Amino acid sequence: MTKNKKAVVVGANGIIGGNLIAHLVELGDWDIVGLSRSGGHARGKVKHIAVDLLNASDAKAKLTQLTDVTHIFYAAYQDRPTWAELVPPNLAMLVNVVNAIEPIASNLEHISLMQGYKVYGAHLGPFKTPARETDANHMPPEFNIDQQDFLEALQKGKAWNWSALRPSVVIGFALGNPMNLASVIAVYASMSKELGIPLRFPGKPGAYNSLLEMTDAGLLARATVFVATNAQCSNQAFNINNGDLFRWNELWPKIAEYFRLDVAPPLPMSLNVIMADKEMLWDRMIKKHNLSPTPYSDVSAWGFGDFVFGWDYDFFADGTKLRRAGFHEYVDTEEMFLRVFDDLKTRKIIP
């Protein structure tokens, strides 16, 4: 019998971490430990540890028993107001968890780092498309690059290896997540329907017509494990996306049709501003439609919606390197969104 591999999933309660844990459970040959600030409930082969990864002492104390870890999957993130302020906490969390586990885990095989298109400067403005893993770094600050530099330097001369996964916007189910676009769209559309108004695209002029792509959370989970368990992927970065491209001007009317809404012309507006007073409306909708009593703050990542809908430039990367390495899965982006909306309805998050 082959002994189970043991995974530590850092950021266990987010869209990425939660879907990764679900995939590892499905595979059946993994023991799993989820790390997060709030912890979680143990189920089967999944255990949770509540830990403050910004505190090196707390990380070392809480993680001393993880001597049999074979894989670390890092998908934690802390938001900050500016790009420069993002660097210290996000680098510290990775450093603290790796420094706590790597010296004591004698059978460590792989450390997987979750990144994104910020590596290419996609968040700063129009960038070279399709972005490729060989593209030059941009002017700092950029915590994704600092994190990868840390792993590359630490790995030299070691038996384990690392990888960096670079998805586009990740779409899947998670509550209380600061980067949950599916929830933003679903709640915005549901409120539009409740108010009897058509669905308007709220983004910048030009964003409605830009060429974009997304990454399904389940696809990302499967790709992450593939890369972490295949030697030919060692010590490399890989873009991962659904494999198709879209424009909001084509997808938005289909989203409106799903919610049985008319479409009106786009109207640029900040969701963070325009939706700030909608908590009372949300509470009324919960009672009226017998929804799960989900706090408004857990479903209203309006700032992230403004961020994504502000891309009035093309936003996509070349995903063929991972396909050439042997991972051949694709996801239809339209079907993905509708599937997540169905899931939100089933969970009674939206009417």
C-alpha positions as CSV (number, residue, x, y, z in Angstrom):
1,M,0.0,0.0,0.0
2,T,1.2,3.5,-0.9
3,K,1.2,5.8,2.0
4,N,-1.0,8.9,1.7
5,K,0.6,12.1,0.7
6,K,0.0,14.9,3.3
7,A,-1.0,18.4,2.1
8,V,-1.0,21.6,4.1
9,V,-3.4,24.1,2.4
10,V,-2.7,27.6,3.5
11,G,-5.7,29.9,3.1
12,A,-8.1,26.9,3.5
13,N,-11.3,29.0,3.6
14,G,-10.9,31.0,0.4
15,I,-12.2,30.2,-3.1
16,I,-8.9,28.7,-4.1
17,G,-8.1,26.8,-0.9
18,G,-11.6,25.5,-0.3
19,N,-11.8,24.1,-3.8
20,L,-8.3,22.6,-3.6
21,I,-9.2,20.8,-0.4
22,A,-12.4,19.4,-2.0
23,H,-10.3,18.1,-4.9
24,L,-7.7,16.5,-2.7
25,V,-10.5,14.8,-0.7
26,E,-12.0,13.4,-4.0
27,L,-8.6,12.0,-5.0
28,G,-8.6,9.9,-1.8
29,D,-4.9,9.4,-1.3
30,W,-4.2,12.7,0.6
31,D,-4.3,13.6,4.3
32,I,-5.1,17.3,4.5
33,V,-4.4,20.1,7.0
34,G,-6.1,23.5,6.3
35,L,-4.5,26.6,7.8
36,S,-6.5,29.8,8.3
37,R,-7.0,32.5,10.9
38,S,-10.4,31.2,11.9
39,G,-9.8,27.5,11.6
40,G,-12.5,25.0,10.6
41,H,-14.3,21.7,11.5
42,A,-12.4,18.5,11.0
43,R,-14.1,16.1,8.5
44,G,-12.6,12.7,7.5
45,K,-9.1,13.2,6.3
46,V,-9.3,17.0,6.6
47,K,-8.1,18.7,9.8
48,H,-7.8,22.5,10.4
49,I,-5.4,24.6,12.4
50,A,-6.3,28.2,13.4
51,V,-3.0,30.2,13.1
52,D,-1.9,33.8,12.8
53,L,0.7,33.5,10.0
54,L,1.7,37.1,10.4
55,N,3.1,36.0,13.8
56,A,6.2,33.8,13.3
57,S,6.1,32.6,16.8
58,D,2.5,31.5,16.6
59,A,3.2,29.8,13.3
60,K,6.1,27.9,14.7
61,A,4.2,26.9,17.8
62,K,1.0,25.8,16.1
63,L,2.7,23.9,13.2
64,T,5.3,21.9,15.2
65,Q,3.5,18.6,14.6
66,L,3.5,18.8,10.8
67,T,6.7,16.7,10.4
68,D,5.1,14.4,7.9
69,V,4.0,17.0,5.4
70,T,4.8,16.2,1.7
71,H,3.2,19.2,0.0
72,I,2.5,22.8,1.0
73,F,-0.1,24.6,-1.1
74,Y,0.0,28.3,-0.4
75,A,-3.1,30.3,-1.4
76,A,-3.4,32.8,1.4
77,Y,-3.8,36.5,0.8
78,Q,-4.3,39.6,2.9
79,D,-5.6,42.8,1.3
80,R,-4.1,46.2,1.9
81,P,-5.0,49.7,0.6
82,T,-1.9,50.2,-1.6
83,W,0.4,47.9,-3.7
84,A,3.4,48.7,-1.5
85,E,1.4,47.9,1.7
86,L,0.5,44.4,0.2
87,V,4.2,43.3,0.3
88,P,5.1,43.0,4.0
89,P,2.1,40.9,5.2
90,N,1.8,38.7,2.1
91,L,5.6,37.9,2.0
92,A,5.7,37.4,5.8
93,M,2.8,34.9,5.8
94,L,4.6,32.7,3.2
95,V,8.0,33.0,4.9
96,N,6.5,32.2,8.4
97,V,4.6,29.1,7.2
98,V,7.5,27.7,5.2
99,N,10.1,28.5,7.9
100,A,7.9,26.6,10.4
101,I,7.4,23.5,8.3
102,E,10.3,23.1,5.8
103,P,13.0,22.5,8.4
104,I,11.0,19.7,10.2
105,A,9.3,18.0,7.3
106,S,12.0,15.6,6.2
107,N,9.7,14.1,3.4
108,L,8.7,17.5,1.9
109,E,8.4,17.2,-1.9
110,H,6.8,20.3,-3.1
111,I,5.8,23.9,-2.3
112,S,3.1,25.3,-4.5
113,L,2.7,29.1,-4.7
114,M,-0.6,30.7,-5.9
115,Q,0.1,33.9,-7.9
116,G,-1.9,35.7,-10.6
117,Y,-1.5,38.1,-13.5
118,K,-0.3,40.8,-11.1
119,V,3.1,39.3,-12.0
120,Y,2.6,40.7,-15.5
121,G,1.4,44.1,-14.2
122,A,-2.1,43.4,-15.3
123,H,-3.5,45.4,-12.3
124,L,-1.6,48.5,-13.3
125,G,-3.0,49.1,-16.8
126,P,-2.8,47.7,-20.3
127,F,-0.1,45.0,-20.4
128,K,1.4,42.8,-23.1
129,T,-1.1,40.1,-24.2
130,P,-1.0,37.2,-24.3
131,A,1.1,37.3,-21.2
132,R,3.7,34.5,-21.0
133,E,5.6,33.0,-18.1
134,T,8.9,34.2,-19.7
135,D,7.8,37.9,-19.7
136,A,10.0,40.3,-17.8
137,N,9.1,41.4,-14.3
138,H,7.7,44.9,-13.8
139,M,8.8,47.8,-11.5
140,P,8.2,46.8,-7.9
141,P,6.4,46.7,-5.4
142,E,5.0,43.3,-6.3
143,F,4.5,40.7,-3.5
144,N,4.0,37.8,-5.9
145,I,7.5,38.3,-7.3
146,D,9.0,38.7,-3.8
147,Q,7.3,35.4,-2.8
148,Q,8.7,33.5,-5.8
149,D,12.2,35.0,-5.2
150,F,12.0,33.7,-1.6
151,L,11.1,30.2,-2.7
152,E,13.7,30.1,-5.5
153,A,16.5,31.1,-3.1
154,L,15.4,28.7,-0.3
155,Q,15.1,25.7,-2.7
156,K,18.7,25.8,-3.9
157,G,20.4,22.6,-2.9
158,K,17.2,21.1,-1.4
159,A,15.4,17.9,-2.3
160,W,12.0,19.5,-2.6
161,N,10.9,21.7,-5.5
162,W,8.4,24.5,-6.0
163,S,5.9,25.8,-8.6
164,A,3.9,29.0,-9.2
165,L,0.4,28.9,-10.5
166,R,-0.9,32.0,-12.3
167,P,-4.7,32.0,-12.8
168,S,-6.8,34.8,-14.0
169,V,-9.8,35.9,-11.9
170,V,-10.8,32.7,-10.0
171,I,-14.5,31.9,-10.1
172,G,-16.1,29.6,-7.6
173,F,-18.1,29.5,-4.3
174,A,-16.8,31.1,-1.2
175,L,-18.3,33.6,1.3
176,G,-16.5,36.5,3.0
177,N,-13.8,36.5,0.2
178,P,-12.5,39.9,-0.9
179,M,-12.1,38.6,-4.5
180,N,-15.3,36.9,-5.3
181,L,-16.6,38.1,-8.7
182,A,-19.3,35.5,-9.1
183,S,-20.9,36.7,-5.8
184,V,-20.6,40.3,-6.9
185,I,-22.5,39.7,-10.1
186,A,-25.1,37.4,-8.6
187,V,-26.0,39.8,-5.7
188,Y,-25.9,42.8,-8.0
189,A,-28.3,41.1,-10.5
190,S,-30.6,39.8,-7.7
191,M,-30.9,43.3,-6.3
192,S,-31.5,44.8,-9.7
193,K,-34.4,42.3,-10.1
194,E,-35.7,43.1,-6.6
195,L,-35.8,46.8,-7.5
196,G,-37.4,46.1,-10.9
197,I,-34.6,47.7,-12.9
198,P,-32.6,46.2,-15.9
199,L,-29.1,44.9,-15.5
200,R,-26.6,47.5,-16.5
201,F,-22.9,46.8,-16.8
202,P,-21.3,49.2,-14.3
203,G,-17.7,49.2,-15.6
204,K,-15.5,51.8,-17.2
205,P,-16.2,52.9,-20.8
206,G,-14.3,50.4,-23.0
207,A,-14.4,47.6,-20.4
208,Y,-17.6,46.2,-21.9
209,N,-15.7,45.5,-25.1
210,S,-12.3,44.3,-23.8
211,L,-11.1,40.7,-24.4
212,L,-10.9,38.7,-21.1
213,E,-10.6,35.3,-19.6
214,M,-11.4,33.6,-16.3
215,T,-10.2,30.6,-14.3
216,D,-12.6,28.1,-12.8
217,A,-11.8,27.2,-9.2
218,G,-12.2,23.5,-9.8
219,L,-10.0,23.6,-12.9
220,L,-7.4,25.5,-10.9
221,A,-7.4,22.9,-8.1
222,R,-6.9,20.1,-10.6
223,A,-4.1,22.0,-12.4
224,T,-2.4,22.8,-9.0
225,V,-2.2,19.2,-8.0
226,F,-1.1,18.1,-11.4
227,V,1.8,20.5,-11.3
228,A,2.7,19.7,-7.8
229,T,2.9,15.9,-8.5
230,N,4.7,15.9,-11.8
231,A,8.5,16.2,-11.9
232,Q,8.5,17.8,-15.3
233,C,6.8,20.8,-13.8
234,S,9.4,21.4,-11.0
235,N,10.7,24.9,-10.3
236,Q,8.5,26.6,-12.9
237,A,5.6,29.0,-13.2
238,F,2.5,28.2,-15.2
239,N,-0.5,30.3,-16.4
240,I,-3.8,28.5,-15.9
241,N,-7.0,29.7,-17.5
242,N,-10.3,28.2,-18.8
243,G,-9.0,28.2,-22.4
244,D,-11.6,30.4,-23.9
245,L,-11.9,34.2,-24.3
246,F,-15.0,36.4,-23.9
247,R,-16.2,40.0,-23.9
248,W,-18.7,41.3,-21.4
249,N,-20.7,42.7,-24.3
250,E,-21.5,39.1,-25.2
251,L,-21.6,37.5,-21.8
252,W,-23.5,40.2,-19.9
253,P,-26.8,39.8,-21.8
254,K,-26.6,36.0,-21.1
255,I,-26.2,36.7,-17.4
256,A,-29.2,39.0,-17.6
257,E,-31.2,36.3,-19.3
258,Y,-30.3,33.8,-16.5
259,F,-31.7,36.2,-13.9
260,R,-34.7,37.0,-16.2
261,L,-33.7,40.6,-16.5
262,D,-33.7,43.1,-19.3
263,V,-30.3,44.7,-20.3
264,A,-29.9,48.4,-20.4
265,P,-26.8,50.2,-21.9
266,P,-23.7,50.2,-19.7
267,L,-23.5,53.0,-17.1
268,P,-20.2,53.6,-15.4
269,M,-20.6,53.7,-11.6
270,S,-18.6,52.6,-8.6
271,L,-20.3,49.5,-7.0
272,N,-18.4,50.3,-3.9
273,V,-20.2,53.6,-3.7
274,I,-23.6,52.8,-5.2
275,M,-24.1,49.6,-3.2
276,A,-22.9,51.0,0.1
277,D,-26.5,51.7,1.3
278,K,-28.0,48.3,0.2
279,E,-27.6,46.3,3.4
280,M,-31.2,47.0,4.4
281,L,-32.4,45.9,1.0
282,W,-30.3,42.7,1.4
283,D,-31.8,42.0,4.8
284,R,-35.3,42.4,3.4
285,M,-34.5,40.0,0.5
286,I,-33.3,37.4,3.0
287,K,-36.6,37.5,4.8
288,K,-38.8,37.8,1.7
289,H,-37.1,34.9,-0.1
290,N,-36.2,32.8,2.9
291,L,-32.5,32.9,2.1
292,S,-29.7,31.7,4.2
293,P,-28.9,34.6,6.7
294,T,-25.7,35.6,5.1
295,P,-24.2,38.9,6.3
296,Y,-24.1,41.6,3.6
297,S,-20.4,41.9,4.2
298,D,-19.9,38.3,3.2
299,V,-21.5,38.7,-0.3
300,S,-20.5,42.2,-1.2
301,A,-17.0,42.4,-2.5
302,W,-17.9,45.5,-4.4
303,G,-14.4,46.9,-4.5
304,F,-13.2,43.9,-6.3
305,G,-16.1,44.2,-8.8
306,D,-15.0,47.8,-9.5
307,F,-11.4,46.5,-10.0
308,V,-12.4,43.8,-12.6
309,F,-15.0,46.0,-14.4
310,G,-12.4,48.7,-14.7
311,W,-10.3,46.7,-17.1
312,D,-10.8,48.8,-20.2
313,Y,-8.0,46.8,-21.9
314,D,-7.4,43.2,-22.9
315,F,-6.7,40.8,-20.0
316,F,-5.5,37.4,-20.9
317,A,-2.4,35.1,-20.8
318,D,-1.0,32.2,-22.8
319,G,-2.0,29.0,-21.1
320,T,-0.4,26.6,-23.5
321,K,2.8,25.9,-21.4
322,L,0.7,23.9,-18.9
323,R,-1.1,22.1,-21.8
324,R,2.2,21.2,-23.3
325,A,3.3,19.8,-19.9
326,G,0.3,17.4,-20.1
327,F,-2.6,19.1,-18.4
328,H,-5.3,19.3,-21.1
329,E,-8.5,20.3,-19.3
330,Y,-10.7,23.3,-20.4
331,V,-13.8,25.0,-19.0
332,D,-16.5,26.9,-20.9
333,T,-16.6,30.3,-19.1
334,E,-20.3,31.0,-19.8
335,E,-21.3,27.6,-18.4
336,M,-19.0,28.1,-15.4
337,F,-20.8,31.4,-14.4
338,L,-24.2,29.8,-14.8
339,R,-23.1,26.8,-12.8
340,V,-21.9,29.0,-9.9
341,F,-25.1,31.0,-10.0
342,D,-27.1,27.7,-9.8
343,D,-24.9,26.7,-6.8
344,L,-25.6,30.1,-5.1
345,K,-29.3,29.5,-5.5
346,T,-29.1,25.9,-4.2
347,R,-27.3,27.2,-1.1
348,K,-30.0,29.8,-0.7
349,I,-27.5,32.7,-1.0
350,I,-29.5,34.4,-3.7
351,P,-33.2,34.0,-4.6
